[in-house]
């Protein structure tokens, strides 16, 4: 008998499985050939504590110490610059408040990112609190915890059916059938489908596509020390990655659960918005991809027991915040399952509780 059967091998499922493995026998199921294949494998890998709703920010902040110190830490300096045209001053001012940014003059901004276009960039702001997350090592370490505590991590196990047999869940997969005391639904874009299999009412999750293009380093620059650049109102962003330059149109188009791919027109429009603000044109896209950022209707994460079935645990709706919230979100799952007190206050717990969506 399995104590905790976690469905979904992204960062949400891996971190929840790791936390729960200290409290019982855990099996982690992933449908794909490898863990972190969908949204987790296509992340911008950025820790930005003040990005998101109040409940998300609370999880970000509660995760910070873990990210900084656990296993030597997972964070490295990056920084964030937001730039705007003269016509976008109101949007730029809103970003200053939302992201705790400090305005800087264009000379200072170009000293950090020399490709910023002085003919179009009218406003710039910066802070150094945006940090890169070593997402690969974070996932590997969570998975290592599961295995070291005697748990199983099983890719290529697509869930086919879920039945409640008395006090036990029976979960049939493409490989074998499992019986478990508690099911944790960390299936990302597919979390509502997993709930429906189990006879649980869906909560209205919607996946949104987010696209990315990998470009050569613009103008042959060494981009390794450049901060993330974001257009005011998050209309695009760009980030260094292993000597290359990633540009996203920051698209957020609702779709259905699937192995996401780029819409060429959306990507082209986003690259055009980016090009308007820099001096180096986009001459070549080396590769592109897309991922799904899945949100609940109110955009807050969904963490905890289903109101109608306490042995079915939601760990869903991470949106674009899965990695930066993972330490605190997974700890909350473990606290709720074991009855331990959470360090999060009651208002934040209510904002994350699945009850709010019924």
C-alpha positions in Angstrom: 0.0 0.0 0.0 1.3 3.4 -1.0 0.8 6.3 1.4 1.1 9.1 -1.1 0.7 8.7 -4.9 1.8 11.9 -6.6 0.6 12.3 -10.2 2.8 14.7 -12.2 6.6 14.8 -12.5 7.1 18.5 -12.9 8.6 20.7 -10.2 5.3 20.7 -8.3 5.1 17.0 -8.1 8.7 16.4 -7.4 8.8 18.9 -4.5 5.6 17.6 -3.0 6.8 14.0 -3.3 10.1 15.0 -1.6 8.3 16.7 1.3 5.8 13.9 1.8 8.5 11.2 1.6 9.5 12.1 5.2 6.0 11.1 6.3 5.3 7.9 4.5 5.8 5.8 1.4 5.7 7.9 -1.8 5.4 6.9 -5.5 5.7 9.7 -8.1 4.1 9.1 -11.5 5.0 10.9 -14.8 3.4 10.2 -18.1 6.3 11.3 -20.2 9.7 9.6 -20.7 11.4 12.1 -18.4 10.6 14.3 -15.5 10.1 18.0 -16.0 9.2 17.5 -19.6 6.4 20.1 -20.1 6.2 23.5 -18.2 9.1 22.7 -15.8 11.4 22.0 -18.7 10.6 25.2 -20.4 10.8 27.7 -17.6 12.5 31.1 -17.6 14.2 29.9 -14.4 13.9 33.2 -12.6 13.3 34.0 -8.9 11.5 37.3 -8.7 10.0 37.5 -5.2 7.5 40.3 -5.9 6.1 38.8 -9.1 2.5 37.6 -8.7 -0.5 37.9 -6.5 -0.2 38.5 -2.7 -0.5 34.8 -2.1 2.1 34.0 -4.7 4.5 36.6 -3.3 4.0 35.1 0.2 5.0 31.7 -1.2 8.0 33.3 -3.0 9.2 34.9 0.1 8.7 31.8 2.2 10.8 29.9 -0.3 13.7 32.3 -0.4 15.7 30.9 2.4 15.5 27.4 1.0 16.5 28.6 -2.4 19.5 30.5 -1.0 20.8 28.0 1.5 19.7 24.4 0.9 22.3 22.2 -0.6 24.6 25.2 -1.1 21.8 27.3 -2.7 20.1 27.4 -6.1 20.3 31.2 -6.8 22.8 33.3 -8.6 22.7 37.1 -9.3 20.9 38.3 -12.5 19.0 41.6 -11.9 16.0 43.0 -13.8 15.6 46.1 -16.0 12.2 47.3 -17.2 12.2 49.6 -20.2 9.4 51.7 -21.7 8.7 54.1 -24.5 7.5 57.6 -23.7 3.9 56.7 -24.5 4.0 53.9 -21.9 4.9 55.9 -18.8 1.7 55.0 -16.9 2.4 51.3 -17.4 6.0 51.8 -16.5 5.0 53.5 -13.2 2.7 50.6 -12.3 5.7 48.2 -12.8 7.8 50.3 -10.5 5.3 49.7 -7.7 4.5 46.1 -8.5 8.1 45.0 -8.8 9.9 47.3 -6.3 12.0 48.8 -9.0 14.2 51.9 -8.9 14.2 54.3 -11.8 17.6 54.8 -13.5 18.7 57.0 -16.4 19.3 55.7 -19.8 23.1 55.9 -19.6 23.1 53.7 -16.5 20.7 51.2 -18.3 23.0 51.1 -21.4 26.0 50.5 -19.2 24.3 47.3 -18.1 22.7 46.4 -21.5 24.5 48.3 -24.3 22.0 47.3 -27.0 19.2 49.4 -25.5 18.0 51.9 -28.1 18.3 55.5 -27.0 15.9 56.6 -29.7 13.0 54.5 -28.3 13.8 53.8 -24.6 12.5 56.7 -22.6 12.3 55.2 -19.2 14.3 52.5 -17.4 14.2 51.0 -13.9 16.3 48.3 -12.2 16.6 46.1 -9.2 19.1 43.4 -8.3 16.7 41.1 -6.5 15.9 39.1 -9.6 17.9 35.9 -9.5 18.6 32.8 -11.7 17.4 29.5 -10.3 19.4 26.3 -11.0 16.2 24.5 -12.0 17.9 21.3 -13.1 19.8 20.8 -9.8 16.7 21.7 -7.8 14.6 19.0 -9.6 17.4 16.5 -9.2 17.7 17.2 -5.5 14.0 16.9 -4.8 13.9 13.6 -6.7 17.0 12.4 -4.9 15.2 13.0 -1.6 12.2 10.8 -2.7 14.5 7.9 -3.6 16.7 8.3 -0.5 13.5 8.0 1.6 12.6 4.8 -0.1 10.1 6.2 -2.6 9.7 5.4 -6.3 10.0 7.8 -9.2 8.3 6.3 -12.3 8.3 8.0 -15.7 6.4 6.4 -18.6 3.4 5.8 -16.3 0.5 7.6 -17.9 -2.6 7.5 -15.7 -5.5 5.8 -17.4 -8.2 5.6 -14.6 -8.7 6.4 -10.9 -11.3 4.7 -8.7 -12.2 5.0 -5.1 -12.5 1.6 -3.5 -13.7 2.1 0.1 -10.8 3.9 1.8 -8.3 3.3 -1.0 -7.5 4.9 -4.3 -6.9 2.5 -7.2 -4.9 4.1 -10.0 -4.4 2.3 -13.3 -1.5 3.4 -15.4 -0.1 2.4 -18.8 2.4 0.1 -16.9 0.7 -1.2 -13.8 -2.0 -0.5 -11.2 -1.3 1.1 -7.8 -3.3 1.4 -4.6 -2.8 4.4 -2.4 -4.2 6.1 0.7 -3.8 9.6 -0.6 -3.6 10.9 -4.2 -1.7 14.2 -4.8 -2.8 15.9 -8.1 0.3 17.7 -9.4 -0.5 17.2 -13.1 -0.1 20.7 -14.3 -2.2 21.5 -17.3 -3.8 18.1 -17.0 -4.8 18.5 -13.3 -8.5 19.0 -14.0 -8.5 15.9 -16.2 -6.9 13.9 -13.4 -9.6 15.2 -11.0 -12.4 14.2 -13.4 -10.9 10.6 -13.6 -11.1 10.4 -9.8 -14.7 11.6 -9.7 -13.7 15.0 -8.3 -15.2 18.2 -9.7 -12.7 20.2 -11.8 -11.7 23.7 -10.5 -11.6 25.5 -13.8 -7.8 25.4 -14.6 -6.8 27.1 -17.9 -3.4 26.5 -19.6 -1.9 29.6 -21.3 0.8 29.3 -23.9 4.2 31.1 -23.3 6.6 31.1 -26.2 10.4 31.5 -26.3 13.0 32.0 -29.0 16.8 31.3 -28.6 18.9 33.8 -30.5 22.7 34.2 -31.0 24.1 36.7 -28.5 23.2 40.1 -30.0 26.0 41.9 -31.7 28.5 39.2 -30.5 28.3 40.7 -27.0 29.1 38.6 -23.9 25.6 38.5 -22.4 26.4 36.4 -19.4 26.3 39.3 -16.9 23.3 41.2 -18.4 20.1 41.5 -16.4 16.8 40.3 -17.6 15.2 43.0 -19.7 11.4 43.3 -19.7 9.1 45.6 -21.7 6.8 47.7 -19.6 3.7 45.8 -18.8 5.5 42.5 -19.6 4.9 42.8 -23.3 8.2 40.9 -23.9 11.3 39.9 -22.0 14.8 38.8 -22.8 17.3 36.8 -20.8 20.8 35.4 -21.2 21.1 31.6 -21.3 24.4 29.7 -21.7 25.9 32.3 -24.0 22.7 32.7 -26.0 19.9 35.2 -25.8 16.3 34.1 -25.0 13.5 36.4 -26.1 9.8 35.8 -25.3 6.8 37.6 -26.5 5.3 37.1 -23.0 2.3 35.6 -24.7 -0.5 34.3 -22.6 -3.0 32.7 -24.9 -5.6 30.3 -23.4 -5.4 26.8 -24.9 -6.0 23.1 -24.0 -3.6 20.7 -22.3 -1.1 19.5 -24.9 2.6 19.4 -25.8 2.8 23.1 -26.6 4.4 24.5 -29.7 5.0 28.1 -30.9 2.6 30.1 -32.9 4.9 31.7 -35.5 2.9 34.9 -35.8 2.8 35.5 -32.1 6.5 34.9 -31.8 7.2 37.3 -34.8 5.1 40.0 -33.2 6.9 39.6 -29.9 10.3 39.7 -31.5 9.2 42.9 -33.3 8.3 44.5 -29.9 11.7 43.6 -28.6 13.5 44.8 -31.7 11.9 48.2 -31.4 13.7 48.8 -28.1 17.2 47.6 -29.0 19.9 48.5 -31.6 20.7 44.9 -32.7 18.2 43.4 -35.1 17.1 39.8 -34.9 18.9 38.1 -37.8 18.4 34.4 -36.8 16.3 32.3 -34.5 18.3 29.2 -33.6 15.4 27.4 -32.0 12.0 28.1 -30.4 9.6 26.3 -28.1 6.5 26.9 -26.0 5.2 25.8 -22.6 1.9 26.0 -20.7 1.4 28.2 -17.7 -1.7 26.8 -16.0 -3.8 29.1 -13.8 -6.9 28.8 -11.6 -9.7 31.3 -12.4 -8.4 33.8 -9.8 -4.7 33.2 -10.8 -3.7 31.9 -7.3 -2.1 28.5 -6.7 -4.4 25.7 -5.6 -2.9 23.8 -2.6 -4.6 21.4 -0.3 -7.3 18.8 0.1 -10.4 18.8 -2.1 -13.4 20.1 -0.1 -15.4 17.1 -1.1 -12.7 14.4 -0.8 -9.9 15.1 1.8 -7.7 12.3 0.5 -7.4 13.9 -2.9 -4.8 16.7 -2.6 -4.6 19.6 -5.1 -1.1 20.9 -6.0 -2.0 22.8 -9.1 -2.4 26.2 -10.8 1.3 27.1 -10.4 1.2 29.4 -13.5 4.6 30.7 -14.2 5.6 30.5 -10.5 6.3 26.8 -10.0 10.0 26.9 -9.4 10.1 30.0 -7.2 7.2 28.9 -5.0 8.1 25.1 -4.9 9.9 25.0 -1.5 7.0 26.7 0.4 4.2 25.3 -1.7 5.4 21.7 -1.1 6.0 22.4 2.6 2.4 23.6 2.8 1.1 20.4 1.1 3.0 18.4 3.7 1.8 20.5 6.6 -1.8 20.2 5.5 -1.6 16.4 5.0 0.1 15.8 8.3 -1.9 18.4 10.3 1.2 20.5 11.1 1.0 24.2 11.6 2.0 26.3 8.6 4.2 29.4 8.8 1.8 31.1 6.3 -0.9 33.3 7.8 -4.6 32.5 7.6 -5.4 35.0 4.9 -2.7 33.5 2.6 -3.9 29.9 3.4 -7.5 30.9 2.5 -6.3 32.4 -0.8 -4.6 29.1 -1.7 -7.3 26.7 -0.4 -9.3 24.8 -3.0 -12.4 25.6 -1.0 -12.4 29.1 -2.6 -13.2 27.7 -6.0 -16.3 25.7 -5.1 
